[in-house]
Structure formats: C-alpha cells, structure tokens
Amino acid sequence: MAAARKRTTRKKKTNGSKRYGDKAAEKVEKAMHERKRGTLKSGRSGKKVTSRKQAIAIGLSQARKAGGKVPRAPRRKSTRRKAS
C-alpha cells in the first residue's frame, strides 16, 4: 500500500512591486474629484465626463503622459470590412 500524500497548493512568488505608481494614483484621484465636481472634460470633444470608468481611464492616460508607472494600455484589434 502506498502512503497517502497530502497535496499542498503553492502561491506564486511575487516581488512585492506595485503595478501602478504613486503618480498614477494621484492623477486618478484628481480625475475622480473633478468628475464628482462636474468639471472633468473629455479630450477632443470637451464633453462633461459622468462615467467612473472613463474618469479612471483619463487619470491613467494623464499619468502615462507624465511618465508615471502605469502598465501599457491594451491594444485594440482593428476590424476591417470586406469590400463587396
């Protein structure tokens, strides 16, 4: 008879580094406050931003431009239509 072995799950090692830097957190926080006050405007159109997700995206974009530690934005796949 073989002895029963106890299975243990191992956690992945992490180096403890943060995904987003302090500059990114500050920019997002500022964008959220502007959204709550109703003064946050979107880029080209200049329309008022009411969406929480859009405010976060604007804050992260500003942090990227300022050189903060922010992961790359996901690449969008372009859809091409067939000529018929």
C-alpha positions in Angstrom: 0.0 0.0 0.0 1.2 3.4 -0.9 1.1 6.1 1.7 -1.4 8.9 1.0 0.3 12.1 0.2 -1.1 15.5 1.2 -1.4 17.9 -1.7 -0.4 21.5 -1.0 -1.0 24.4 -3.2 1.8 26.8 -3.6 1.4 30.5 -4.1 3.2 32.2 -6.9 6.2 34.3 -5.8 5.7 38.0 -6.1 8.5 40.5 -5.8 6.2 42.9 -4.0 6.3 45.6 -6.6 3.2 47.7 -7.2 1.5 47.6 -10.5 0.7 51.3 -10.5 3.0 54.0 -9.2 2.1 56.9 -6.8 1.9 59.4 -9.7 -0.8 57.2 -11.3 -2.8 57.1 -8.1 -2.6 60.9 -7.7 -3.8 61.5 -11.3 -6.7 59.1 -11.0 -7.7 60.5 -7.6 -7.7 64.1 -9.1 -9.7 62.9 -12.1 -12.3 61.3 -9.8 -12.6 64.5 -7.7 -13.1 66.5 -10.9 -15.7 64.1 -12.1 -17.6 64.4 -8.8 -17.5 68.2 -9.1 -18.6 68.0 -12.7 -15.6 69.8 -14.1 -13.9 66.8 -15.8 -14.0 67.1 -19.6 -13.1 64.5 -22.2 -10.2 65.1 -24.6 -11.3 66.3 -28.1 -15.0 66.8 -27.7 -14.7 68.6 -24.4 -17.9 67.0 -23.1 -18.5 66.5 -19.4 -17.5 63.1 -18.1 -20.0 61.3 -15.9 -18.7 57.7 -16.1 -16.5 56.5 -13.3 -14.6 54.1 -15.7 -14.0 57.0 -18.1 -12.6 59.1 -15.3 -10.2 56.4 -14.3 -9.1 56.0 -17.9 -8.4 59.7 -18.2 -6.4 59.7 -15.0 -4.3 56.8 -16.1 -3.7 58.4 -19.5 -2.5 61.6 -17.9 -0.2 59.6 -15.7 1.3 57.8 -18.7 1.9 61.2 -20.4 3.5 62.5 -17.2 5.9 59.5 -17.1 4.3 57.6 -14.2 4.5 53.8 -13.7 1.4 52.6 -15.5 1.0 49.3 -17.4 0.6 49.6 -21.1 -2.9 50.2 -22.4 -4.4 47.1 -24.0 -4.1 47.1 -27.8 -7.3 47.2 -29.8 -7.7 45.0 -32.8 -8.8 46.9 -35.8 -11.7 45.5 -37.7 -11.6 45.6 -41.4 -14.6 45.3 -43.6 -14.5 43.3 -46.8 -15.2 45.2 -50.0 -18.3 43.7 -51.6 
